[in-house]
């Protein structure tokens, strides 16, 4: 099932997500939600998707593994450290449809999460995967793409976004 993606300025996107308990992780309802999240990300050809973007305030994200081309479900993810010199990269976000912005991201991230099997995973991701993790993890804390923009660019970004939204109606 493809879930509707919540679009800015919905206050839902500003919610901080809560940790997923071991009991919840093993529940049928959680596994069903993960399936819907995967369907939604696949449908939109997203590089990543945070559960809060479909209205589920749990610390869950999907991130595209650029080697396999498959999504990795990350439960209770965290960034343990960032490496390399931040670079200016273009990003889009499903919660800001048809928009992109240039933001600074580190080229390397040491990340940890619980996998779908309940096992702890820890690895270093680089390049585009590091960018995905940094972007999606911010969603779990109620932070958005616009929060990464310098103030002088934020107003222009939002004006263009609102103009596109009006045209789409």
MIMARZA-567392 format. One line per 2 residues: for each residue x, y, z of N, C-alpha, C, O. Coordinates in Angstrom, 1 decimal. Layout:
N
X/Y/Z/X/Y/Z/X/Y/Z/X/Y/Z  ...
REM end
This chain:
169
0.8/-1.2/0.0/0.0/0.0/0.0/0.9/1.2/0.0/1.8/1.4/0.8  0.6/2.1/-0.9/1.3/3.4/-1.0/0.6/4.4/-0.1/-0.5/4.7/-0.2
1.4/4.9/0.9/0.9/5.9/1.8/1.1/7.3/1.3/2.0/7.6/0.6  0.2/8.2/1.7/0.4/9.6/1.3/1.5/10.2/2.0/1.7/10.1/3.2
2.4/11.0/1.3/3.5/11.6/1.9/3.1/13.0/2.4/2.4/13.8/1.7  3.4/13.3/3.6/3.0/14.6/4.2/3.9/15.7/3.7/5.2/15.5/3.6
3.3/16.8/3.3/4.0/17.9/2.7/4.0/19.1/3.6/3.1/19.3/4.4  5.1/19.8/3.5/5.3/21.0/4.2/4.2/22.0/3.9/3.8/22.0/2.7
3.6/22.7/4.8/4.0/23.0/6.2/3.3/22.2/7.3/3.2/22.7/8.4  2.9/21.0/7.0/2.2/20.2/8.0/3.1/20.2/9.3/4.3/19.9/9.3
2.4/20.5/10.5/3.2/20.4/11.7/3.6/19.0/12.1/4.5/18.8/12.9  3.1/18.0/11.5/3.5/16.6/11.7/5.0/16.5/11.4/5.7/15.7/12.2
5.5/17.1/10.4/6.9/17.0/10.0/7.8/17.6/11.1/9.0/17.3/11.1  7.3/18.4/12.0/8.1/19.0/13.1/8.2/18.1/14.3/8.9/18.4/15.3
7.4/17.0/14.3/7.4/16.1/15.5/8.7/15.4/15.6/9.3/15.0/14.6  9.1/15.1/16.9/10.2/14.3/17.1/9.7/12.9/17.2/8.7/12.6/17.9
10.4/12.0/16.5/10.0/10.6/16.5/10.4/9.9/17.8/11.5/10.2/18.4  9.7/8.8/18.2/10.0/8.1/19.4/10.7/6.8/19.0/10.5/6.2/17.9
11.5/6.3/20.0/12.2/5.0/19.7/11.2/3.9/19.6/10.2/3.9/20.2  11.6/2.9/18.8/10.8/1.7/18.6/11.3/0.6/19.6/12.5/0.3/19.7
10.4/0.1/20.4/10.7/-0.9/21.4/10.9/-2.3/20.7/10.5/-2.5/19.6  11.6/-3.2/21.4/11.8/-4.5/20.9/10.5/-5.2/20.6/10.3/-5.9/19.6
9.6/-5.1/21.6/8.2/-5.7/21.4/7.5/-5.1/20.1/6.9/-5.9/19.4  7.6/-3.8/19.9/7.0/-3.2/18.8/7.6/-3.7/17.5/6.9/-4.0/16.5
8.9/-3.8/17.5/9.7/-4.2/16.3/9.2/-5.6/15.8/9.2/-5.8/14.6  8.9/-6.5/16.8/8.4/-7.8/16.4/7.0/-8.0/16.1/6.5/-9.0/15.7
6.2/-6.9/16.3/4.8/-7.0/16.1/4.4/-7.0/14.6/5.1/-6.5/13.7  3.3/-7.6/14.3/2.7/-7.7/12.9/2.4/-6.3/12.4/2.6/-6.0/11.2
1.9/-5.4/13.3/1.5/-4.1/12.8/2.7/-3.3/12.4/2.7/-2.5/11.5  3.9/-3.5/13.1/5.1/-2.8/12.8/5.6/-3.3/11.4/6.0/-2.5/10.6
5.6/-4.6/11.2/6.1/-5.2/10.0/5.2/-4.8/8.8/5.7/-4.5/7.7  3.9/-4.6/9.0/3.0/-4.1/8.0/3.4/-2.7/7.7/3.4/-2.3/6.5
3.6/-1.9/8.7/4.0/-0.5/8.5/5.3/-0.4/7.6/5.4/0.4/6.7  6.2/-1.2/8.0/7.5/-1.2/7.2/7.3/-1.6/5.8/7.9/-1.0/4.9
6.4/-2.5/5.5/6.0/-2.9/4.1/5.4/-1.7/3.4/5.7/-1.5/2.2  4.5/-1.0/4.1/3.9/0.2/3.4/4.9/1.3/3.2/4.9/2.0/2.2
5.8/1.5/4.1/6.9/2.5/4.0/7.7/2.1/2.7/8.1/3.0/1.9  8.1/0.8/2.6/8.8/0.4/1.4/8.1/0.6/0.1/8.6/1.0/-0.8
6.8/0.3/0.1/6.0/0.5/-1.1/6.0/2.0/-1.4/6.1/2.3/-2.6  5.9/2.8/-0.5/5.8/4.3/-0.7/7.1/4.8/-1.2/7.1/5.6/-2.2
8.2/4.4/-0.6/9.5/4.8/-1.1/9.8/4.3/-2.5/10.3/5.1/-3.4  9.4/3.1/-2.8/9.6/2.5/-4.1/8.8/3.2/-5.2/9.3/3.6/-6.2
7.6/3.5/-4.8/6.6/4.2/-5.7/7.2/5.6/-6.1/7.1/6.0/-7.3  7.8/6.3/-5.2/8.3/7.6/-5.4/9.7/7.6/-5.9/10.3/8.7/-6.2
10.3/6.5/-6.0/11.7/6.3/-6.4/12.6/7.2/-5.5/13.5/7.9/-5.9  12.3/7.2/-4.2/13.0/8.0/-3.2/14.4/7.4/-2.9/14.5/6.2/-2.9
15.3/8.2/-2.6/16.6/7.8/-2.1/16.5/7.3/-0.6/17.2/6.5/-0.1  15.5/7.9/0.1/15.2/7.6/1.5/13.9/8.1/1.9/13.3/8.9/1.2
13.4/7.6/3.0/12.1/8.0/3.5/12.1/7.8/5.0/12.4/6.7/5.5  11.7/8.8/5.7/11.5/8.7/7.2/10.0/8.4/7.5/9.2/8.9/6.8
9.8/7.6/8.5/8.4/7.2/8.8/7.5/8.4/9.1/6.4/8.4/8.8  8.1/9.4/9.7/7.3/10.6/10.0/6.8/11.3/8.8/5.8/12.0/8.9
7.4/11.1/7.6/6.9/11.7/6.4/5.6/11.0/5.9/4.9/11.5/5.0  5.2/9.9/6.5/3.9/9.3/6.2/3.1/9.3/7.5/2.1/8.6/7.6
3.5/10.1/8.5/2.6/10.3/9.7/2.9/9.3/10.8/2.1/9.3/11.8  4.0/8.5/10.7/4.3/7.6/11.8/5.5/8.2/12.6/6.6/8.2/12.0
5.2/8.6/13.8/6.3/9.3/14.6/7.1/8.3/15.3/7.3/8.3/16.6  7.7/7.3/14.6/8.6/6.3/15.2/10.0/6.5/14.5/10.1/6.9/13.3
11.0/6.2/15.2/12.4/6.3/14.7/12.7/5.2/13.7/13.4/4.2/14.0  12.2/5.4/12.5/12.4/4.4/11.4/12.7/5.2/10.1/12.0/6.2/9.8
13.6/4.7/9.4/13.9/5.3/8.1/14.3/4.2/7.1/14.8/3.2/7.5  14.1/4.5/5.9/14.6/3.7/4.8/15.7/4.4/4.1/15.5/5.6/3.8
16.8/3.8/3.8/17.9/4.4/3.0/18.3/3.5/1.9/18.4/2.3/2.1  18.4/4.0/0.7/18.8/3.3/-0.4/20.3/2.8/-0.3/21.2/3.7/-0.1
20.5/1.5/-0.5/21.9/1.0/-0.5/22.3/1.2/-2.0/21.8/0.5/-2.9  23.2/2.1/-2.3/23.6/2.4/-3.7/24.3/1.2/-4.4/24.4/1.2/-5.6
24.8/0.3/-3.6/25.5/-0.9/-4.2/24.5/-1.9/-4.7/24.6/-2.4/-5.8  23.6/-2.3/-3.8/22.6/-3.3/-4.1/21.3/-2.7/-4.8/20.6/-3.4/-5.5
21.1/-1.4/-4.7/19.9/-0.8/-5.2/18.6/-1.1/-4.4/17.5/-0.8/-4.8  18.8/-1.7/-3.2/17.7/-2.0/-2.3/17.7/-1.1/-1.1/18.7/-0.6/-0.8
16.5/-1.0/-0.6/16.3/-0.2/0.6/16.8/-1.0/1.9/16.6/-2.2/2.0  17.4/-0.2/2.8/17.7/-0.8/4.1/16.8/-0.1/5.1/16.7/1.1/5.2
16.1/-1.0/5.9/15.2/-0.5/7.0/16.1/-0.3/8.2/16.7/-1.2/8.7  16.1/1.0/8.7/16.9/1.3/9.9/16.0/1.7/11.0/15.3/2.7/10.9
16.0/1.0/12.1/15.2/1.2/13.2/16.0/1.8/14.3/17.1/1.3/14.6  15.6/2.9/14.9/16.3/3.6/15.9/17.7/4.0/15.4/18.7/3.8/16.2
17.8/4.6/14.2/19.1/4.9/13.7/19.8/6.1/14.4/19.1/7.0/15.0  21.1/6.1/14.4/21.8/7.3/14.9/23.1/7.4/14.2/23.7/6.4/13.7
23.6/8.6/14.1/24.9/8.9/13.5/25.9/9.0/14.7/25.7/9.8/15.6  26.9/8.2/14.6/27.9/8.2/15.7/29.0/9.2/15.5/29.7/9.7/16.4
29.2/9.5/14.2/30.3/10.5/13.8/30.2/10.8/12.4/29.7/10.0/11.6  30.7/12.0/12.1/30.8/12.4/10.7/32.3/12.6/10.3/33.1/13.0/11.1
32.6/12.4/9.0/34.0/12.6/8.6/34.0/13.3/7.3/33.1/13.4/6.5  35.2/13.8/7.0/35.5/14.5/5.8/35.0/15.9/5.8/34.3/16.3/6.7
35.4/16.7/4.8/35.0/18.1/4.7/33.6/18.2/4.2/33.4/17.6/3.1  32.7/18.9/4.8/31.4/19.0/4.3/31.4/19.6/2.9/32.2/20.6/2.6
30.6/19.1/2.0/30.5/19.5/0.6/29.1/20.0/0.3/28.1/19.5/0.9  28.9/21.0/-0.6/27.6/21.5/-1.0/27.0/20.5/-2.0/27.6/20.3/-3.1
25.9/20.0/-1.7/25.3/18.9/-2.5/23.8/19.3/-2.8/23.1/19.9/-1.9  23.3/18.9/-3.9/21.9/19.2/-4.2/21.0/18.1/-3.7/21.4/16.9/-3.8
19.9/18.4/-3.0/19.0/17.5/-2.4/17.6/17.8/-2.7/17.2/19.0/-2.9  16.8/16.8/-2.8/15.4/17.0/-2.9/14.8/16.3/-1.7/15.5/15.7/-0.9
13.4/16.5/-1.5/12.7/15.9/-0.3/11.3/15.7/-0.7/10.7/16.6/-1.3  10.8/14.5/-0.5/9.4/14.2/-0.8/8.4/15.2/-0.1/7.3/15.4/-0.6
8.8/15.7/1.0/7.9/16.7/1.7/8.0/18.1/1.1/7.2/19.0/1.5  8.8/18.3/0.1/8.9/19.5/-0.7/8.9/19.1/-2.1/9.9/19.2/-2.8
7.8/18.6/-2.6/7.8/18.0/-4.0/8.2/19.0/-5.1/7.9/20.2/-5.0  9.0/18.4/-6.0/9.5/19.2/-7.2/10.5/20.3/-6.8/10.7/21.2/-7.6
11.1/20.2/-5.6/12.0/21.2/-5.2/13.4/20.6/-4.9/13.5/19.4/-4.5  14.5/21.3/-5.1/15.8/20.9/-4.7/16.5/22.1/-4.0/16.1/23.3/-4.3
17.4/21.8/-3.2/18.2/22.9/-2.6/19.6/22.4/-2.4/19.9/21.2/-2.3  20.6/23.3/-2.4/22.0/23.0/-2.1/22.2/23.1/-0.6/22.0/24.1/0.0
22.7/22.0/0.0/23.0/21.9/1.4/24.3/21.3/1.6/24.9/20.6/0.7  24.9/21.5/2.8/26.2/21.0/3.1/26.0/19.7/3.9/25.3/19.6/4.9
26.7/18.6/3.4/26.7/17.3/4.1/28.1/16.8/4.1/28.9/17.1/3.2  28.4/16.0/5.2/29.7/15.4/5.3/29.7/14.2/4.3/28.7/13.5/4.2
30.9/13.9/3.7/30.9/12.7/2.8/31.0/11.4/3.5/31.0/10.3/2.8  31.1/11.3/4.8/31.2/10.1/5.5/30.5/10.2/6.8/30.5/11.2/7.5
29.8/9.1/7.1/29.1/9.0/8.4/29.2/7.6/9.0/29.0/6.6/8.3  29.5/7.5/10.3/29.5/6.3/11.0/28.1/6.2/11.6/27.7/7.0/12.4
27.3/5.1/11.2/25.9/5.0/11.6/25.7/3.7/12.3/26.4/2.7/12.1  24.6/3.7/13.1/24.2/2.5/13.8/22.7/2.5/13.8/22.0/3.5/14.0
22.1/1.3/13.7/20.7/1.1/13.7/20.4/-0.3/14.1/21.3/-1.2/14.1  19.1/-0.6/14.4/18.7/-1.9/14.6/18.0/-2.4/13.3/17.2/-1.7/12.7
18.4/-3.6/12.9/17.8/-4.1/11.6/16.5/-4.8/11.9/16.0/-4.9/13.0  15.9/-5.2/10.8/14.5/-5.8/10.9/14.6/-7.1/11.7/13.5/-7.5/12.3
15.7/-7.7/11.8/15.9/-9.0/12.6/16.2/-8.7/14.0/16.3/-9.6/14.8  16.3/-7.4/14.4/16.5/-7.0/15.8/18.0/-6.9/16.1/18.3/-6.6/17.3
18.9/-7.2/15.2/20.3/-7.1/15.4/20.8/-5.7/15.2/20.3/-5.0/14.3  21.8/-5.3/16.0/22.4/-4.0/15.9/23.4/-4.0/14.7/24.2/-4.9/14.6
23.3/-3.0/13.9/24.2/-2.9/12.7/25.0/-1.6/12.9/24.4/-0.5/13.2  26.3/-1.6/12.6/27.1/-0.4/12.7/28.0/-0.4/11.5/28.7/-1.4/11.2
28.0/0.7/10.7/28.9/0.7/9.6/29.2/2.2/9.2/28.5/3.1/9.6  30.1/2.3/8.4/30.5/3.6/7.8/29.9/3.7/6.4/30.1/2.8/5.6
29.1/4.8/6.2/28.6/5.0/4.8/29.3/6.2/4.2/29.6/7.1/5.0  29.4/6.2/2.9/30.1/7.3/2.3/29.3/7.8/1.1/28.3/7.2/0.6
29.7/9.0/0.6/29.1/9.6/-0.6/27.6/9.8/-0.5/27.1/10.3/0.5  26.9/9.3/-1.5/25.4/9.5/-1.5/24.7/8.8/-0.3/23.7/9.4/0.2
25.2/7.7/0.1/24.5/7.0/1.2/24.7/7.8/2.5/23.8/7.9/3.3  25.8/8.4/2.7/26.0/9.3/3.8/25.1/10.5/3.8/24.5/10.9/4.8
24.9/11.0/2.6/24.0/12.2/2.4/22.5/11.7/2.7/21.8/12.4/3.4  22.1/10.5/2.3/20.8/10.0/2.6/20.6/9.9/4.1/19.6/10.4/4.6
21.5/9.3/4.8/21.4/9.1/6.2/21.3/10.4/6.9/20.4/10.6/7.8  22.1/11.4/6.6/22.1/12.7/7.3/20.8/13.3/7.0/20.2/13.9/8.0
20.2/13.3/5.8/19.0/13.9/5.5/17.8/13.3/6.2/17.0/13.9/6.9  17.7/11.9/6.1/16.6/11.2/6.7/16.6/11.3/8.2/15.5/11.4/8.8
17.8/11.2/8.8/17.8/11.2/10.3/17.3/12.5/10.8/16.7/12.6/11.9  17.6/13.6/10.1/17.1/14.9/10.6/15.6/14.9/10.7/15.0/15.5/11.6
14.9/14.2/9.8/13.4/14.2/9.8/13.0/13.6/11.2/11.9/14.0/11.7  13.7/12.6/11.7/13.3/11.9/12.9/13.4/12.9/14.1/12.8/12.6/15.2
14.1/14.0/14.0/14.2/15.0/15.0/13.3/16.2/14.7/13.5/17.3/15.4  12.5/16.2/13.7/11.6/17.3/13.3/12.3/18.4/12.5/11.8/19.5/12.4
13.5/18.0/12.0/14.2/19.0/11.2/14.0/18.8/9.7/13.8/17.6/9.3  13.9/19.8/8.9/13.6/19.7/7.5/14.7/20.3/6.6/15.6/21.0/7.1
14.6/20.1/5.4/15.5/20.6/4.4/15.7/22.1/4.5/16.9/22.5/4.4  14.7/22.8/4.7/14.8/24.3/4.8/15.6/24.7/6.0/16.2/25.8/6.0
15.7/23.9/7.0/16.4/24.2/8.2/17.9/24.2/7.9/18.7/24.8/8.7  18.3/23.5/6.9/19.7/23.4/6.5/20.2/24.6/5.6/21.4/24.8/5.4
19.2/25.4/5.2/19.5/26.5/4.3/19.9/27.8/5.0/19.3/28.0/6.1  20.8/28.5/4.5/21.1/29.8/5.1/19.9/30.7/5.0/19.1/30.6/4.1
19.6/31.6/6.0/18.4/32.4/6.1/18.1/33.1/4.8/17.0/33.3/4.4  19.2/33.6/4.1/19.0/34.4/2.9/18.4/33.6/1.8/17.8/34.2/0.8
18.6/32.3/1.8/18.1/31.4/0.7/16.7/30.8/1.1/16.0/30.4/0.2  16.5/30.7/2.4/15.3/30.0/2.9/14.0/30.7/2.4/13.1/30.0/1.9
13.9/32.0/2.4/12.7/32.7/2.0/12.5/32.5/0.5/11.3/32.4/0.1  13.6/32.6/-0.3/13.4/32.3/-1.7/12.9/30.9/-2.0/12.0/30.7/-2.9
13.5/29.9/-1.3/13.1/28.5/-1.5/11.6/28.4/-1.2/10.9/27.8/-1.9  11.2/28.9/0.0/9.8/28.8/0.3/8.8/29.6/-0.6/7.7/29.1/-0.9
9.3/30.7/-1.1/8.4/31.4/-2.1/8.3/30.6/-3.4/7.2/30.5/-3.9  9.3/30.0/-3.9/9.2/29.1/-5.0/8.4/27.9/-4.7/7.6/27.5/-5.6
8.5/27.3/-3.5/7.7/26.1/-3.2/6.2/26.5/-3.1/5.4/25.8/-3.7  5.9/27.6/-2.5/4.5/28.0/-2.4/3.9/28.3/-3.7/2.7/28.0/-4.0
4.7/28.9/-4.6/4.2/29.2/-6.0/3.9/27.9/-6.7/2.9/27.8/-7.4  4.8/26.9/-6.6/4.6/25.6/-7.2/3.3/24.9/-6.6/2.5/24.3/-7.4
3.1/25.0/-5.3/1.9/24.4/-4.7/0.7/25.1/-5.2/-0.3/24.4/-5.4  0.7/26.4/-5.4/-0.5/27.1/-5.9/-0.8/26.6/-7.3/-2.0/26.4/-7.6
0.2/26.5/-8.1/0.0/26.1/-9.5/-0.5/24.6/-9.6/-1.3/24.3/-10.5  -0.2/23.8/-8.6/-0.6/22.4/-8.6/-2.0/22.2/-8.2/-2.6/21.2/-8.4
-2.6/23.2/-7.6/-4.0/23.1/-7.1/-5.0/23.2/-8.2/-6.2/23.1/-8.0
REM end
